[in-house]
């Protein structure tokens, strides 16, 4: 055992008057903090019963973990509507930012989590929120294949476009999202979807016509 760790354990054992036991250490963690840890896991799994129990025990609904994600980010990712609604009712920050400044609305747009997306929009989530403008290195594909730091300066509508989350894109557009806004790589949602969606170019050579064609496709407008 390293001397540093050995010394720390010896100090703890001397103070407590007994040998080290991990369960004893857990008992020293305040209940609200243990409840906060449980809240993280419950939000990921969509366990509304556990979420409610954790909040009742004093859990911090804005606790962050793993690249600054909050429980609301996790609920948005999993489209756990009941969990998201309870978190918001309990004081969760609707526009909380992760390490790359993505909000829960970005997460919902990326994952096409329509029910949570609709909830967030109805509660006033910032549809104009933008991720970091600087390229921040590799994406963290090891973490659920979420590469959003590869797309700096993106709004939720950019995320929906890149993931072909058509239902999410439709909702965002109907709430005023601009399909012509550019991210830090000079990509617009319209351009992204014209590149990636199956939209016929014949008869839509002009930019204006392309825009109208896209809007009709994504919103169902006549």
Residue pairs with C-beta under 8 A, 6 or more apart in sequence:
1 9
9 20
12 20
13 19
13 20
16 24
18 24
26 34
31 57
31 58
32 57
32 58
32 59
32 60
33 60
34 57
35 53
35 54
35 55
35 57
35 58
35 59
36 54
36 59
36 60
36 63
37 63
38 50
38 53
38 54
38 59
39 50
39 51
39 54
39 55
39 59
39 60
39 61
39 63
39 71
40 63
40 65
40 71
40 74
41 47
41 50
42 48
42 50
42 51
42 54
42 71
42 83
43 51
43 71
43 72
43 74
43 75
43 78
43 80
43 83
43 87
44 74
44 77
44 78
45 78
46 75
46 78
46 80
46 82
46 83
47 83
48 80
48 82
48 83
48 86
51 71
51 83
51 86
51 87
52 86
55 61
55 86
55 90
61 70
61 71
61 72
61 87
61 90
61 91
61 92
62 70
62 71
62 91
62 92
62 93
62 96
63 70
63 71
64 70
64 96
66 143
67 98
67 99
67 100
67 140
67 143
68 97
68 98
68 99
69 98
70 92
70 93
70 96
70 98
70 104
71 83
71 87
71 92
72 84
72 87
72 88
72 92
72 93
72 94
72 96
72 104
73 96
73 98
73 102
73 103
73 104
73 107
74 80
75 83
75 84
75 87
75 104
75 116
76 84
76 104
76 105
76 107
76 108
76 111
76 113
76 116
76 117
76 120
77 107
77 108
77 110
77 111
77 113
77 144
78 111
78 113
79 108
79 111
79 113
79 114
79 115
79 116
80 116
81 115
81 116
81 119
84 104
84 116
84 119
84 120
85 119
88 94
88 119
88 123
94 103
94 104
94 120
94 123
94 124
94 125
94 126
95 103
95 104
95 105
95 125
95 126
95 129
96 103
96 104
97 103
97 129
99 149
100 131
100 132
100 136
100 148
100 149
101 129
101 130
101 131
101 132
102 129
102 131
102 148
102 159
103 125
103 126
103 129
103 156
104 116
104 120
104 125
105 117
105 120
105 121
105 125
105 126
105 127
105 129
105 156
106 129
106 131
106 148
106 154
106 155
106 156
106 159
107 113
108 114
108 116
108 117
108 120
108 156
108 168
109 117
109 156
109 157
109 159
109 160
109 163
109 165
109 168
109 169
109 172
110 146
110 148
110 159
110 160
110 162
110 163
110 165
111 163
111 165
112 160
112 163
112 165
112 166
112 167
112 168
113 168
114 167
114 168
114 171
117 168
117 171
117 172
118 171
121 127
121 171
121 172
121 175
127 155
127 156
127 157
127 172
127 175
127 176
127 177
128 155
129 155
129 156
130 153
130 154
130 155
131 148
131 149
131 151
131 152
131 153
131 154
132 149
132 152
132 153
133 152
133 153
133 184
134 152
134 184
135 149
135 150
135 152
135 184
136 149
136 152
137 149
138 150
139 146
139 147
139 148
139 149
139 150
140 146
140 147
140 149
141 147
148 154
148 159
151 158
151 159
151 162
151 183
151 185
151 187
152 183
152 184
152 185
153 182
153 183
153 184
153 185
154 162
154 183
154 184
155 177
155 181
155 183
155 189
156 168
156 172
156 177
157 169
157 172
157 173
157 177
157 178
157 179
157 181
157 189
158 181
158 183
158 187
158 189
158 192
159 165
160 166
160 168
160 169
160 172
160 189
161 169
161 189
161 190
161 192
161 193
161 196
162 192
162 196
164 193
164 196
164 197
166 218
169 177
169 189
169 193
169 218
170 218
170 219
170 220
173 179
173 215
173 218
173 219
174 219
177 189
178 189
179 188
179 189
179 190
179 193
179 211
179 214
179 215
180 188
180 189
180 190
180 211
181 188
181 189
182 188
190 210
190 211
190 214
193 199
193 214
193 218
194 210
194 214
197 217
199 213
199 214
199 217
203 209
204 210
204 213
215 221
216 222
